Amino acid sequence: MRRQCLPLLLFWLLAPAAGAQADWEQIRDEDGIQVYSSVVDGNDIIRVKTRVIIGAPLETIRRILDDAPRRPEWVPWLRQSRVLRDFGNGQRLEYSHFGAPWPATDRDFVYRIQSRSQNPRQRIFSMQSETSPLMPEQADKIRAELIESVYTLSALGPARTRVELVFHADLRGWLPIWINNIVQRHLPYRMLKNLRARAEAEHAG
């Protein structure tokens, strides 16, 4: 009887773990970068997860992510990024302004970023929109919403780091959902591709 129940018990124990990843569908695997999408209940904007392995130390990548003023050098369409307030303990309030081609209107974000270390071999950067009087909305820009943006850096070796980016943003304004979802599918891929190039160049140089 115990032997007959064992397979059933294993099924129930393993089923939640398998189900937790079943909502991610791979939509791209190119140049060593994998992109997955998932549908979020109550929201037509897809959520995207992107992964890449970078030939550079975790600390090099951390420094690049922390350097807000230089982010426009590798983040597509980003014109400006700066710290509005440093709360200490790895938390900051930041502002980012993204350009948009005519006739679309530029977008900007105000968000809280938190950097924390799970263990010596992993660091997580999480970002979410926040309203603040330090940066009111401006007439020539649409205030977009960063629903979720999470970088997870995992050291695989002295100069080898896996980076995962989960990205979910609402560009708002008059843009239809299908255009918002195109941005969702392509922007994280380009961000990690550029991040890899920058980190590996800094490590080599």
N, C-alpha and C positions, 0 to 999 in steps of 0.2 A: 504493500500500500504506500509506504514512504517513497519507494522508487517511482511509483506512478505519479505522485504529487510533486516530485522534484521538478520536472520540466515545466509544469504549470506555475509553480512558485517562481522559477527563474524568469518565465515570461512576464509575470506581473511586476517583478523587480526591475527588469530591463526595459519594459515598455515605456515608462515615462521619459527615460533618457533618450530613447530613439525618437519619441514624439516631439521632444523639445527642439529637435533640429529638422523636423519634417517640413516646416513652413518655409525653409530657405531653398530657393531654386537657383541653380547655377545658370547665369545668362551670358557669361563671357569667360574665356580662358585664353589670354593672349599675352605674349611677352613676359611670361612668368607671373602674371597677375590674374587672380581669380575674382570674379564678381558674382555676387548672389543677390537675389531680391526676395522680398516677402511682402505679403499683403497684411496691412494693419486694420483690425476691425474698426469700423466707424470712420475710416480715412481713406480716400481714394488715391492719396499720394503713396507710392511704394517706398519701402524701407530697403536700404541697400547695405550690404556688407562686402568689403573688398579686402583681399589678403595679398601680401607680397613678402618675399624674403630679401633682405637688404644686406649686402656685404660690408657692413660697418658696425661698430660697437653700439650698443644701446645708448650709451651716454652721448655719442655724437648725434644721434637722432633726437634725443631729448633736448639737446641744446638748440637744434634747428626749430623744433616745435615751440620752444619757449621764446624764441626771438621774434616777437610780434612785428616790429618795424620792418624786418626783412622778409616776411612771409610773401609779399607781392612778387618776390623774385622767383617763387616756385609754385604758388597757388594760382591757377588760371583765373583771369578776370578780376583778381583782387587788386584794387588800387591803393588801399590804405588799411592798415591794421595797427591798433595801438592799445596800450593799457590805460583804462580810465581810472582804476583804483586797485591797489594791491592790498588785499586783506591779510596777507601773511598766511602761513601754514599751507602753502601751495594753492591758494585761492586768489583769483583776480577777476575784475570786471573788465571786459575788453569790448572794443568796437571794431567792426570791419565794414568796409565799403567796397562793393563789387560793381564794376562797370557793366553796362548792357548795350548791345548794338541798337541803333535807331530802328524803329520808333519805340522800342521798349525803354522803360525808365530804370535808372540805376536802383540797386537794392542795397540796404545796409542792415546790419545786425548788431544788437547789444546783447551780450551773453556773459554768463559766469563760467569761468573755466577752473576746474579743479584738477590738480596733479597729485597723484598718490602712488605709493609703492606697495604692491601686494607682498612682494618679497624682493630680495636683492637682484633677482633675475627678471623682474617684471615691473613695468610702470604703466599707469593708466591715466590718460588725459580725457576728462569728460566735460562736455560743453552743452549748455542749454540757455535759451533766450531768457532775458530778464528785463523788466522795465526799470529805468533809472533816470532821475532828473539830470544826471551828469551828461546825458546825450539825448535831448528831446528829438522827436521826429522832425524831419526837414521836408520842406515843400517839394524839393527837386529829387527826392528819393522815396522809395517805398520801403517801409520798415518790415522786413521779412521775419519769419520765425524759425529759429533753429530748434526743432523739436527734440532732436537728439544727435549728438556727434561724439563718438567715443573712439579714441586711438588706444589700442592695447599693444604695448611693446614687450616682446618676450625674447630674452637673450638665448640664442641657441649655441653660442660659442663666443670667444673673445672678439671676433669681428663678423658676427653673423646674427642678425636679428629678424624675427618675424614681426611684421606690423599688420594689424587688423584695424580697419576703419569701418565703423557702423555709422551710417549717415542718413538723416531723415530731416528734411527741411521743407517749409512751405514758403514759396516765393511771393505769394499773395498778389494783390493787384488784379489786372484783367487777364493775365496769362491763363490759358486753359490748362486743365490738369495734365493733358497728354504732353504738353511742352515742359511742365514742371517735372514730369516723370522722365523725360529725355535727359534733363539736367541731372536728375538723380542717378541715372544709369551711367553717365559719362564723366561727371565731375570727380567723383571719388577715384575712379580709375586713373584719370590724369594727375590728380593730386599725389597718389602713391607712386606713380611712374616718375614724376618730377622729384618727389622726396627721395626716392631711391637714387636717382642720378646725382642729386646734390650731396646726399650723405656719403655715397661712395667716392665722389670727387674730393670731398673734404678729408675723408679717411686716407685716400691715396696721396693727397697733396701735402 
